[in-house]
């Protein structure tokens, strides 16, 4: 599994007997898909978008807080040259005032912690906070193991959080 700027990239072996795109076309489609997803106007720190490219078929994955973001992601990817089909497996998180409060509290806890403050100044901060029924999942990428550990500790310290899953990747 490889992580690039808030998006999980999954590459599956190309084993179909149908014509497959060249390596160059695959790389171009991946760049374009990633670009379209990160440029979505309502994509933010409380959303997690990823994709898998298998030949000319794109499978979208992740979790979003707004139903419109799910459909916007599918529409944006469908327009990319070379994409023949989009399978949209993005989960729309349930509406919950409790989860909304937890998202904000975890955000404050993580991004106000001294060593992690520098991550907050990016357009879309690299640590994404997914809250579902009081459970927090952290995804994204940081530059050091200590930053990953600190983010998990900060999230665990927020009152009302039932559990924290730290899926942050340390970039090499």
N, C-alpha and C positions, 0 to 999 in steps of 0.2 A: 504494500500500500504506500503510495507516495502522496505527499501533502503539498499543495501549492496555494498560498494566500487564501485560506478559508474554504478551499474546495478540495474534497477528496477526489483523487483520480484513481480509478480502478481500470486496469487494462486486463482484458481477458484474452487468452490465446485465440487467435483466429484459426478456427478449424473447419469452417463451413466450406462446402464444395463450390459455393457460388463465388463469383468474382469478388475479390477483396481489394480495397484501396491500397495504393502503394504506401510505403512508409512515409514518404513526403506528404501525401494527401492526408494520411492519418494524423500526422503532426500538425498540419494546417487546420484540420477540423478540430483537433483538441484545443489549439490556441484560440480559435474562433468561438468554440463552445464556452471555454473558460471566460473569455472576454465578454461575451453576451451575458453570462450569468452574473459576473461581478458588476456589470453596468446596469443591472436592473434597478430602477429608481427606489424601490422599497426594500431592497436587500440590506440587511443590517446585522448587527452583532447578536441579535436574538434568533437568527435564522441560520440554517446549515444546509447548503446546497452542494450536491456532488453529482457525478455522472460516471457512466461506464460507456465506452465506445466499443462496439462489436461490429466491425465492418462498417456498414453505412447506417447502423441502428444505434441510437443514443437512448440509454436508460437514465432517467433523472431520478435522484434519490435525495433523501434528507428530510428536514423538518422545517416548517415555516409557520409564522404566527398569523399570516393573512392568506385567505383563500385566493385572493387575486394574484399573489406572488407565485403560487403554484401554476396558475394558468398563464401568467406572463412569462415564466421561465419556459414553459412548453412552446409558446408562440415564438419566442425569440430564437430558440434552438431549431425549430422547424424551418426558419428562414435561411439557415446557413447552407451554403452551397455544398452539395455532397450528402447531406443528411436526408435519408429516405424515409425514416420512421423514428418517431419519438415515443418511448414508453415512459409515462409519467407515474412514478411511484413515490412522489413527494407526499409526505404526511402533513396535513394541516393540524396543528396543535389545537386542543380544545380551548375555548374561551374560558378564562378563569381569572378573576380578580386576584386570587391568592397567588397564582403563578406569575401574573404581571408584577405583583409586589416583590416576589422572590427574584425575578429577573433583574429588577432595578437594584435590589439590595445586594445581589451577588455582583452585579456590574460595579457598584460603588466599592464593595469590599476588594475586588480584584484590582480595578484600575486606579484606586486611590492608595494602594500599597506601594510604597517607594520604589522598589526595584521593578515593578510592573507598570509604573506610570508612563514610561516611554512608549509602550505599546498602544496607549489610548489616543495618541495624536494622529494616527493614520485614518484615512477616509473610512475604512471599515476595519475596526480593530481586529487583530488576528486571533484573539481568543473569543470564540462564540459560546454563548450561554443558552442552552436549551433546557427549558423548564417544562415538565409534564407531570401533573398531579403531585407536585411537591418534590419531585426527584429532579436533580440537576445533572446534566451531562455537559462537560466542557470539551469542545473540539477546536481545533485550530493548530497553529504552529508557533513555536517560540524558539529562541536561539540557544537556550541553555536548559539543562535538566533542572537546575535550581528554580528557574522561572516556572516550569511546569509544576513542580512540587509546591511552590508558593501559591500558585493559582488554586490548586486543589485544597490547600490548607485554608486559604481565604474563603473559598466557597463553603467549605465544611463549617466554618465559624458563623455562618449566617443563621440567625434564629428562624425556625420554621422549615428548614431544609431537611427532608427525610433522608436522602442519600445523595452522594456525589460520585459520578463516574468520570474519571479524568482520562479522556481520549486525546489529549493534546499530544502532538508529535514534536519532537525536538529535531530541528533542521540541522543537517550536517554541513 
